[in-house]
Amino acid sequence: MSVPLLVKGLQERAARAIPPVSVDHLDGWWLRRVDFGAWWAGTVLAHGEATPADLARRIGFAEEFYSAHGAATRFQVTPGASPAGLDAALAERGYRREYSISLQSAVTSSVVERTAGPVRGRLDEHPADAWFETWHAVHGGDPGPEWDMLSRVPQPSVYAGAVTGNRVVAVGRAVVDSGWAGVFGMATLPEARGQGAAASVLAALAGWAATQDAGQMYLQVEGNNTPALRLYERAGFTELCRFHYRTREHI
């Protein structure tokens, strides 16, 4: 499988693992909408080729769609997977470029071998209060939309926590979809960083993925998050590509 096709497939798996409130389809594009919470779940997932005229038509349709919902129009732009010329067309229309995200993958068995750590881990089929409290302590925001989003995930999922004493100090979740396990929601309390807690979460998620016949794993991480990049490199993840977002507010 070519890298663009692999990237396309993984990004669509990620879109199912972070489900929006609603999604409309436009010639292969996913127009995703959220009310609150994870804004990246409410972006246009633009995959496939398009002529310049068709590209302008689709962008215009997306702008009308989001404007009607009172939301900014945001595109996820992925070199090789998004239409050629999309990034330039958006820049010409006044879209600002935001974030640089690294899409990474690893062999599940390699992650299992590389992440054994000293911190005890636990797994749950659903997000327990302690799991969510740790996630919220790191990420903040209104917890309601996140709870709602997690309840919409249709694929097999697991929630991992690293425990020191009786306290959950790091968390993450994994979602299995078509032979791949995606890693999401990684969070470690500041006082527990650098002590192997996050590695223990990855170990627990990878061990579970292996039982689900998911031979490979993937994740998305901000390109300037050096501690996380180092963690994932040690765990055996390598970068497939980088993508970014383009945003335009509506007046």
C-alpha positions as CSV (number, residue, x, y, z in Angstrom):
1,M,0.0,0.0,0.0
2,S,1.3,3.5,-0.9
3,V,2.0,6.0,1.9
4,P,-0.8,8.4,0.7
5,L,-3.4,5.5,0.8
6,L,-2.1,4.4,4.2
7,V,-2.3,7.9,5.6
8,K,-5.8,8.3,4.1
9,G,-6.9,5.1,5.8
10,L,-5.4,6.0,9.2
11,Q,-6.9,9.5,9.2
12,E,-10.3,8.1,8.4
13,R,-9.9,5.6,11.3
14,A,-9.0,8.5,13.5
15,A,-12.1,10.4,12.4
16,R,-14.2,7.4,13.5
17,A,-12.4,7.2,16.8
18,I,-13.1,10.9,17.5
19,P,-16.6,11.0,16.2
20,P,-18.2,14.4,15.5
21,V,-21.8,15.3,16.3
22,S,-22.6,14.9,12.6
23,V,-20.9,14.4,9.3
24,D,-21.9,15.2,5.8
25,H,-20.1,13.8,2.8
26,L,-19.1,15.8,-0.3
27,D,-17.4,13.9,-3.1
28,G,-15.1,12.0,-0.7
29,W,-14.7,14.9,1.8
30,W,-16.0,14.6,5.3
31,L,-17.7,17.8,6.6
32,R,-17.6,17.1,10.3
33,R,-19.4,19.2,12.9
34,V,-19.1,19.6,16.6
35,D,-20.9,21.9,19.1
36,F,-18.1,22.1,21.7
37,G,-15.0,20.3,22.7
38,A,-12.4,18.8,20.4
39,W,-12.5,21.3,17.5
40,W,-10.3,19.1,15.3
41,A,-13.2,16.6,15.2
42,G,-15.2,19.4,13.5
43,T,-12.8,20.0,10.5
44,V,-13.1,19.1,6.9
45,L,-11.3,15.9,6.2
46,A,-10.4,16.5,2.5
47,H,-9.2,13.5,0.7
48,G,-8.9,12.7,-3.0
49,E,-8.1,14.6,-6.2
50,A,-10.1,17.6,-7.6
51,T,-9.7,19.9,-10.6
52,P,-9.1,23.6,-9.7
53,A,-12.8,24.4,-10.6
54,D,-14.1,21.5,-8.5
55,L,-11.8,22.4,-5.7
56,A,-13.2,26.0,-5.6
57,R,-16.7,24.6,-5.6
58,R,-16.1,22.2,-2.7
59,I,-14.4,24.9,-0.6
60,G,-17.3,27.3,-1.2
61,F,-19.8,24.6,-0.2
62,A,-17.8,23.8,3.0
63,E,-17.8,27.5,3.9
64,E,-21.5,27.8,3.4
65,F,-22.0,24.6,5.5
66,Y,-20.0,25.8,8.5
67,S,-21.3,29.4,8.3
68,A,-24.9,28.1,8.4
69,H,-23.9,26.3,11.6
70,G,-22.2,29.4,13.1
71,A,-18.8,27.8,13.0
72,A,-15.4,28.6,11.6
73,T,-14.4,26.6,8.5
74,R,-11.4,24.5,9.2
75,F,-9.6,22.1,6.9
76,Q,-7.2,19.3,7.7
77,V,-4.6,19.5,5.0
78,T,-2.4,16.4,4.4
79,P,0.2,16.4,1.7
80,G,-0.3,13.5,-0.7
81,A,-3.8,12.7,0.6
82,S,-5.5,16.0,0.2
83,P,-6.1,17.4,-3.3
84,A,-3.1,19.1,-4.9
85,G,-3.5,22.8,-4.7
86,L,-5.8,22.7,-1.6
87,D,-3.3,24.4,0.7
88,A,-2.5,27.2,-1.7
89,A,-6.2,27.7,-2.5
90,L,-7.1,28.1,1.2
91,A,-4.2,30.5,1.7
92,E,-5.4,32.7,-1.1
93,R,-8.9,32.8,0.5
94,G,-7.4,34.1,3.8
95,Y,-7.2,30.9,5.8
96,R,-4.5,30.9,8.5
97,R,-2.2,27.9,8.9
98,E,-2.4,26.3,12.4
99,Y,-0.5,23.5,14.1
100,S,1.8,20.8,12.7
101,I,0.7,17.3,13.5
102,S,2.9,14.2,13.2
103,L,1.1,11.0,12.2
104,Q,3.1,8.0,13.4
105,S,2.8,4.2,13.3
106,A,4.4,1.2,15.0
107,V,4.3,-2.5,15.0
108,T,2.2,-3.5,18.1
109,S,4.6,-6.3,19.2
110,S,7.5,-3.8,19.1
111,V,5.6,-1.4,21.3
112,V,4.9,-4.2,23.8
113,E,8.6,-5.1,24.0
114,R,9.8,-1.5,24.3
115,T,7.4,-0.1,26.9
116,A,7.5,-2.4,29.9
117,G,7.8,0.0,32.9
118,P,7.8,0.2,36.7
119,V,4.4,1.8,37.0
120,R,1.3,-0.4,37.4
121,G,-1.3,-0.2,34.7
122,R,-5.0,-0.9,34.6
123,L,-7.5,-1.4,31.7
124,D,-11.3,-0.6,31.6
125,E,-13.8,-1.1,28.8
126,H,-15.3,2.3,29.7
127,P,-13.8,5.6,31.0
128,A,-14.0,5.4,34.8
129,D,-14.3,8.5,36.9
130,A,-10.7,8.3,37.9
131,W,-9.6,8.0,34.3
132,F,-11.6,11.0,33.2
133,E,-10.5,13.1,36.2
134,T,-6.8,12.6,35.2
135,W,-7.5,13.4,31.6
136,H,-9.4,16.5,32.5
137,A,-6.8,17.7,35.0
138,V,-4.3,17.8,32.1
139,H,-6.4,18.9,29.2
140,G,-9.0,21.1,31.0
141,G,-12.1,22.5,29.3
142,D,-15.7,21.5,29.6
143,P,-15.8,17.8,30.3
144,G,-19.4,17.3,29.0
145,P,-18.6,17.3,25.3
146,E,-15.7,14.9,25.8
147,W,-18.0,12.5,27.7
148,D,-20.5,12.7,24.9
149,M,-17.9,12.1,22.2
150,L,-16.6,9.0,23.9
151,S,-20.1,7.6,24.1
152,R,-20.4,7.8,20.3
153,V,-17.3,5.7,19.5
154,P,-18.7,2.6,17.8
155,Q,-15.4,0.6,17.5
156,P,-13.9,-1.6,20.3
157,S,-12.2,0.6,22.8
158,V,-10.2,0.4,26.0
159,Y,-9.1,2.9,28.6
160,A,-5.7,2.6,30.3
161,G,-4.5,4.2,33.5
162,A,-1.1,4.1,35.2
163,V,-1.5,3.9,38.9
164,T,0.9,4.9,41.7
165,G,-0.4,4.1,45.1
166,N,-4.2,4.5,44.7
167,R,-4.0,7.4,42.2
168,V,-4.3,7.3,38.5
169,V,-1.4,9.5,37.3
170,A,-1.5,8.9,33.5
171,V,-4.2,7.8,31.0
172,G,-4.8,7.0,27.4
173,R,-7.3,5.2,25.3
174,A,-7.1,2.9,22.2
175,V,-9.6,2.2,19.5
176,V,-9.3,-0.8,17.1
177,D,-10.5,-0.4,13.6
178,S,-9.7,-2.8,10.7
179,G,-6.5,-4.3,12.1
180,W,-5.1,-1.0,13.5
181,A,-5.2,0.3,17.1
182,G,-5.3,4.1,17.4
183,V,-3.9,5.8,20.5
184,F,-5.8,8.8,21.8
185,G,-6.2,10.9,24.9
186,M,-2.8,10.5,26.3
187,A,-2.3,12.6,29.5
188,T,0.1,12.5,32.4
189,L,-0.1,14.6,35.6
190,P,2.8,17.0,35.8
191,E,4.2,15.5,39.0
192,A,4.3,12.0,37.4
193,R,6.1,12.9,34.3
194,G,9.5,11.3,33.6
195,Q,8.7,8.3,35.8
196,G,7.5,5.8,33.3
197,A,3.8,6.4,33.7
198,A,3.1,7.3,30.1
199,A,5.1,4.3,28.9
200,S,3.1,2.0,31.2
201,V,-0.1,3.4,29.6
202,L,1.3,2.6,26.1
203,A,2.3,-0.8,27.3
204,A,-1.2,-1.6,28.5
205,L,-2.8,-0.2,25.3
206,A,-0.4,-2.2,23.1
207,G,-1.0,-5.4,25.1
208,W,-4.7,-5.0,24.7
209,A,-4.3,-4.2,20.9
210,A,-2.5,-7.5,20.5
211,T,-5.4,-9.4,22.0
212,Q,-7.7,-7.7,19.4
213,D,-5.6,-8.8,16.4
214,A,-4.4,-5.3,15.8
215,G,-0.9,-5.9,14.6
216,Q,-0.1,-2.2,14.1
217,M,-0.7,1.0,16.0
218,Y,-0.9,4.7,15.1
219,L,-1.2,8.0,16.8
220,Q,-1.2,11.8,16.1
221,V,0.9,14.2,18.1
222,E,1.7,17.9,17.8
223,G,5.0,18.3,16.1
224,N,6.4,20.6,18.7
225,N,5.6,18.3,21.7
226,T,9.2,17.2,22.2
227,P,8.6,15.0,25.4
228,A,5.8,13.1,23.7
229,L,7.8,12.7,20.5
230,R,10.7,11.2,22.5
231,L,8.3,8.8,24.3
232,Y,6.8,7.6,21.1
233,E,10.2,7.2,19.4
234,R,11.4,5.1,22.3
235,A,8.2,3.0,22.0
236,G,9.0,2.2,18.4
237,F,6.8,4.7,16.5
238,T,8.0,6.4,13.4
239,E,6.6,9.3,11.4
240,L,4.5,8.6,8.3
241,C,3.8,12.3,7.5
242,R,3.0,15.7,8.9
243,F,-0.3,17.5,8.3
244,H,-1.7,20.8,9.4
245,Y,-4.9,22.8,9.6
246,R,-6.2,25.9,7.8
247,T,-8.9,28.0,9.5
248,R,-11.1,30.9,8.5
249,E,-13.6,32.6,10.8
250,H,-16.9,33.8,9.4
251,I,-18.2,37.3,10.1
